[in-house]
Amino acid sequence: MLIEIIDDANYLTDQQTEIIEAVIELAAKRLQLGSHVELDISLVSNEDIHDLNKTYRQIDRPTDVLSFALNESIDDSDQLFNQFFDSEDEASDLPLHLGDIIISYPKAVEQAEDYGHSLDRELAFLAVHGFLHLNGYDHQTEEDSKEMFAIQEEVLQEYGLSR
């Protein structure tokens, strides 16, 4: 698995970077994803995530995490696959880029304080939450929300980041 963490403002400590990578890998294992998966995680300011939220979701405020999945439709990915490769064997070693996760570091700090847990836990929670969105999970209904949040808690518990 290839996880590219983009932290131009140097918000994260080395330990926080390791935690984010580890919980993403645990989540990928939980979802039974293969090792040929890659994604980008960017840590940004409230202003930057506010701009993205307004532009892409028409919500005029900062948020904690945004996910931009690259493979929204199986039909589209199959069509792209057939356009570039003659067989599945030819493409089997290529990584599947899931998309991008954008995390507001200042919002993570604020929420960790509000919820009374560590910043490490909040960053891990937001990373896993974004990762699940990249993999088609959502929380639009109560049933979907229960499933998504259960997976998040299982991953965080397994890593040792309980509430």
CORSUL-V905571 format. One record per residue. N is the residue number from 1. PSI is psi in whole degrees, -180 to 180 (none if undefined). D_FIRST is the distance of its C-alpha to the first C-alpha in whole Angstrom. Layout:
[[N | PSI | D_FIRST] [N | PSI | D_FIRST]]
//
This chain:
[[1 | 136 | 0] [2 | 118 | 4] [3 | 115 | 6] [4 | 115 | 10] [5 | 121 | 13] [6 | 112 | 16] [7 | 67 | 19] [8 | -28 | 22] [9 | 1 | 24] [10 | 47 | 23] [11 | -42 | 23] [12 | 145 | 20] [13 | 167 | 21] [14 | -39 | 19] [15 | -42 | 19] [16 | -38 | 18] [17 | -45 | 15] [18 | -40 | 14] [19 | -47 | 15] [20 | -47 | 13] [21 | -43 | 10] [22 | -43 | 11] [23 | -32 | 12] [24 | -43 | 9] [25 | -39 | 7] [26 | -41 | 11] [27 | -41 | 12] [28 | -40 | 9] [29 | -43 | 10] [30 | -36 | 14] [31 | 0 | 13] [32 | 42 | 12] [33 | 149 | 9] [34 | 178 | 8] [35 | -10 | 5] [36 | 52 | 6] [37 | 141 | 5] [38 | 156 | 6] [39 | 163 | 9] [40 | 140 | 11] [41 | 121 | 13] [42 | 136 | 17] [43 | 125 | 19] [44 | 173 | 23] [45 | 167 | 26] [46 | -37 | 28] [47 | -44 | 30] [48 | -44 | 27] [49 | -30 | 26] [50 | -47 | 29] [51 | -44 | 30] [52 | -42 | 26] [53 | -41 | 28] [54 | -43 | 31] [55 | -47 | 30] [56 | -21 | 27] [57 | -3 | 29] [58 | 34 | 32] [59 | 117 | 32] [60 | 64 | 34] [61 | 159 | 33] [62 | 155 | 30] [63 | 176 | 27] [64 | -40 | 24] [65 | 142 | 21] [66 | 147 | 21] [67 | 135 | 18] [68 | 98 | 18] [69 | 140 | 16] [70 | -23 | 16] [71 | 71 | 17] [72 | -31 | 20] [73 | 130 | 22] [74 | -38 | 21] [75 | -43 | 24] [76 | -43 | 23] [77 | -36 | 20] [78 | -41 | 22] [79 | -43 | 24] [80 | -44 | 22] [81 | -50 | 20] [82 | -28 | 24] [83 | -34 | 25] [84 | -19 | 23] [85 | 143 | 22] [86 | -25 | 25] [87 | 164 | 23] [88 | -33 | 20] [89 | -38 | 19] [90 | -32 | 19] [91 | 1 | 16] [92 | -27 | 14] [93 | -1 | 12] [94 | 139 | 11] [95 | 150 | 8] [96 | 114 | 9] [97 | 114 | 10] [98 | -35 | 11] [99 | -155 | 13] [100 | 141 | 14] [101 | 130 | 15] [102 | 124 | 18] [103 | 130 | 20] [104 | 112 | 23] [105 | -46 | 24] [106 | -35 | 27] [107 | -37 | 27] [108 | -42 | 25] [109 | -48 | 27] [110 | -46 | 30] [111 | -36 | 29] [112 | -42 | 28] [113 | -46 | 31] [114 | -40 | 33] [115 | -7 | 31] [116 | 32 | 32] [117 | 178 | 28] [118 | 156 | 26] [119 | -37 | 24] [120 | -45 | 21] [121 | -42 | 22] [122 | -44 | 22] [123 | -42 | 19] [124 | -44 | 17] [125 | -49 | 19] [126 | -38 | 19] [127 | -47 | 15] [128 | -41 | 15] [129 | -50 | 18] [130 | -40 | 16] [131 | -42 | 13] [132 | -39 | 15] [133 | -41 | 17] [134 | -24 | 15] [135 | 20 | 15] [136 | 1 | 18] [137 | 150 | 20] [138 | 173 | 23] [139 | 42 | 26] [140 | -29 | 29] [141 | 163 | 30] [142 | -41 | 31] [143 | -46 | 29] [144 | -40 | 26] [145 | -45 | 26] [146 | -44 | 27] [147 | -48 | 24] [148 | -48 | 21] [149 | -29 | 23] [150 | -43 | 23] [151 | -44 | 19] [152 | -48 | 19] [153 | -40 | 21] [154 | -45 | 20] [155 | -47 | 17] [156 | -39 | 19] [157 | -45 | 21] [158 | -37 | 19] [159 | -21 | 18] [160 | 22 | 21] [161 | 69 | 22] [162 | 166 | 25] [163 | none | 27]]
//
